[in-house]
Every structure is written in structure tokens, then in C-alpha cells.
Amino acid sequence: MADVPDESRGARFHSTVVLVRGDEVLRGDGDCKGVIGHKRRGDHGFGYDPLFLPTDTPGKTMAELTPAEKNAISHRFHALEDLARKL
């Protein structure tokens, strides 16, 4: 991705959670939008976290966030929030 311009580096983490109760199926979806950085930064997280710069935390990669900051914006959190609204 070295030659990919900044305006083409958009990315997102996505999660879907499903709750099945008898015949009822409820689904929650969540995203964490951002961009793919040019170099790895940060010591927390795993996978793409050192390259992913979330829109909600300008200037910081996911790997530079505290666990509390990361959890507050994570795609998993947003998916569970979406599911909770449907319960």
C-alpha cells in the first residue's frame, strides 16, 4: 500500500452479533471507521491496530489507545449497542 494516496486509504472494522431466542433472531451491527496509516505505531492491540487510525480519535492509531478508549469506539461495542436497542 506504499503507493496508495491518503484519500484512498479509508477502512473500517465491522462486527455483527446475533442473538437467537427461540424463533426470534436479533442482529446488531457496528463499525469503527478510519484510515490505514503509512507506518505502524503503538504497542497495544493486535493485527492491524498499529496501522488503523480511527476517525473518532484523530492522530492516534488503535494501538496507541488505552483499553477504555479503544472499547468506547470499537466495532464490537457498537454492534452490542445496536443489539441492545433492539431488545
C-alpha positions as CSV (number, residue, x, y, z in Angstrom):
1,M,0.0,0.0,0.0
2,A,3.0,2.3,-0.1
3,D,1.8,4.0,-3.3
4,V,-1.9,4.3,-2.2
5,P,-2.8,8.0,-1.7
6,D,-4.3,9.2,1.6
7,E,-7.7,9.8,0.1
8,S,-7.9,6.1,-0.9
9,R,-6.9,4.6,2.4
10,G,-10.3,4.5,4.0
11,A,-11.1,1.4,6.1
12,R,-13.3,0.1,8.8
13,F,-13.6,-2.7,11.3
14,H,-17.1,-4.3,11.3
15,S,-18.8,-6.6,13.7
16,T,-22.1,-8.4,13.6
17,V,-23.6,-10.1,16.7
18,V,-26.6,-12.3,16.7
19,L,-28.9,-13.3,19.5
20,V,-31.3,-16.3,18.9
21,R,-34.2,-16.7,21.3
22,G,-36.5,-19.5,20.2
23,D,-37.8,-18.4,16.8
24,E,-36.6,-14.8,17.2
25,V,-33.3,-13.7,15.7
26,L,-31.9,-10.3,16.5
27,R,-28.9,-8.8,14.8
28,G,-26.6,-6.0,15.9
29,D,-24.1,-4.3,13.5
30,G,-21.3,-2.0,14.4
31,D,-18.4,-0.2,12.6
32,C,-15.3,1.6,13.6
33,K,-14.3,3.8,10.6
34,G,-10.9,5.2,9.9
35,V,-7.9,5.1,7.6
36,I,-4.9,2.9,7.1
37,G,-1.8,4.7,8.2
38,H,1.6,4.7,6.5
39,K,3.6,3.2,9.4
40,R,3.0,1.1,12.4
41,R,2.6,3.0,15.7
42,G,1.7,1.9,19.2
43,D,2.2,-1.1,21.5
44,H,-1.4,-2.1,22.3
45,G,-3.8,-4.3,20.4
46,F,-3.0,-6.8,17.7
47,G,-3.4,-7.4,14.0
48,Y,-4.0,-4.2,12.1
49,D,-4.3,-2.0,15.3
50,P,-0.9,-0.3,14.8
51,L,-1.9,0.8,11.3
52,F,-5.5,1.7,11.8
53,L,-6.3,5.4,12.7
54,P,-9.9,5.6,13.8
55,T,-11.9,8.7,12.8
56,D,-13.1,9.1,16.4
57,T,-9.6,9.5,17.7
58,P,-7.7,11.8,15.3
59,G,-4.0,11.3,15.2
60,K,-3.9,8.1,17.2
61,T,-3.7,4.5,15.9
62,M,-5.9,1.9,17.6
63,A,-2.7,0.5,19.1
64,E,-2.0,3.9,20.8
65,L,-5.3,4.0,22.6
66,T,-5.9,2.8,26.2
67,P,-8.2,-0.2,26.6
68,A,-11.0,2.1,27.8
69,E,-10.6,4.4,24.8
70,K,-10.5,1.5,22.4
71,N,-13.5,-0.2,23.9
72,A,-15.6,3.0,23.7
73,I,-15.2,3.2,19.9
74,S,-14.8,-0.4,18.9
75,H,-16.9,-2.1,16.2
76,R,-17.8,-4.8,18.8
77,F,-19.1,-2.2,21.2
78,H,-21.2,-0.5,18.5
79,A,-22.6,-3.9,17.5
80,L,-23.6,-4.7,21.0
81,E,-25.2,-1.2,21.4
82,D,-27.2,-1.8,18.2
83,L,-28.4,-5.2,19.5
84,A,-29.3,-3.7,22.9
85,R,-31.5,-1.1,21.2
86,K,-33.4,-4.0,19.6
87,L,-34.0,-5.9,22.8
